[in-house]
């Protein structure tokens, strides 16, 4: 495995975590998620990564969606919000994330 493969594998799980964190803060539409992630180059992802992830989270009932009219005559947007099941999943992910960071810091000697 090369560095790019390793980075890709880490990014995949981290993206799901970050998307749920964003959706927990407020209902958000897909393109807005992409734009927010672009603020952090290490997390930036394209539509062909984000939308399948959102569909899977919907299927697993961690998030729900609804359509909302846009301002200025733009087409309606599909907004995503976190479900109670998603809140539980995110809490578990957060705990695992903290344990992972703690272990890594211990291994590093910090």
C-alpha positions in Angstrom: 0.0 0.0 0.0 1.3 3.4 -0.9 0.7 6.7 0.9 -2.1 7.8 -1.4 -4.0 4.5 -0.7 -3.5 4.9 3.0 -4.7 8.5 3.0 -7.8 7.5 0.9 -8.7 4.8 3.5 -8.4 7.2 6.4 -10.3 9.9 4.6 -13.3 7.6 3.8 -14.3 7.0 7.4 -13.4 10.5 8.5 -15.7 12.0 5.8 -18.7 10.1 7.2 -17.8 11.4 10.7 -17.4 15.0 9.5 -20.6 15.0 7.5 -22.6 13.8 10.4 -21.0 16.4 12.6 -22.0 19.1 10.1 -25.6 17.8 9.7 -25.9 17.7 13.5 -25.2 21.4 13.7 -28.0 22.3 11.2 -29.9 20.9 8.2 -27.7 21.3 5.2 -27.9 20.5 1.5 -25.3 18.4 -0.4 -23.5 21.1 -2.3 -23.1 23.1 0.9 -21.4 20.0 2.5 -19.0 19.9 -0.4 -18.3 23.6 -0.1 -17.7 23.4 3.6 -15.3 20.4 3.2 -13.3 22.3 0.6 -12.3 24.8 3.4 -10.1 21.9 4.6 -8.1 20.5 1.7 -7.4 17.2 3.5 -11.2 16.7 3.7 -12.2 18.0 0.3 -14.3 15.6 -1.7 -16.2 15.6 -5.0 -19.9 15.0 -5.6 -19.2 11.4 -6.7 -17.9 10.7 -3.1 -20.4 12.8 -1.1 -23.7 11.9 -2.7 -23.3 8.1 -2.5 -22.3 8.5 1.2 -25.4 10.6 1.9 -27.5 8.0 0.2 -26.0 5.3 2.4 -26.6 7.3 5.5 -30.2 7.8 4.4 -30.7 4.1 3.8 -29.2 3.3 7.2 -31.6 5.9 8.7 -28.8 8.0 10.3 -30.1 11.0 8.4 -33.4 12.1 6.8 -34.0 14.4 3.9 -36.6 16.9 2.7 -36.9 19.3 -0.2 -37.0 23.1 0.3 -37.6 25.8 -2.2 -34.6 28.0 -2.9 -34.5 31.7 -3.1 -34.1 33.7 -6.3 -36.0 31.1 -8.5 -33.3 28.4 -8.2 -34.5 24.8 -8.1 -35.5 23.3 -4.7 -32.7 21.8 -2.6 -32.6 18.5 -0.8 -31.7 19.2 2.8 -30.4 16.6 5.2 -30.9 16.4 9.0 -29.7 13.9 11.6 -32.2 11.4 13.0 -32.2 10.1 16.6 -30.5 6.9 15.4 -27.9 9.1 13.7 -27.4 11.0 16.9 -26.6 7.7 18.7 -24.3 6.6 15.9 -22.5 9.9 16.0 -22.1 9.7 19.8 -20.5 6.3 19.4 -18.3 7.5 16.6 -17.2 10.4 18.7 -16.2 8.1 21.6 -14.3 5.9 19.3 -12.5 8.9 17.7 -11.5 10.2 21.1 -10.1 6.7 22.1 -8.3 6.5 18.8 -6.6 9.9 19.2 -5.7 9.1 22.8 -4.1 5.8 21.8 -2.2 7.4 18.9 -0.9 10.2 21.3 0.2 7.5 23.8 2.0 5.6 21.0 3.7 8.8 19.9 4.8 9.4 23.5 2.7 12.6 24.1 
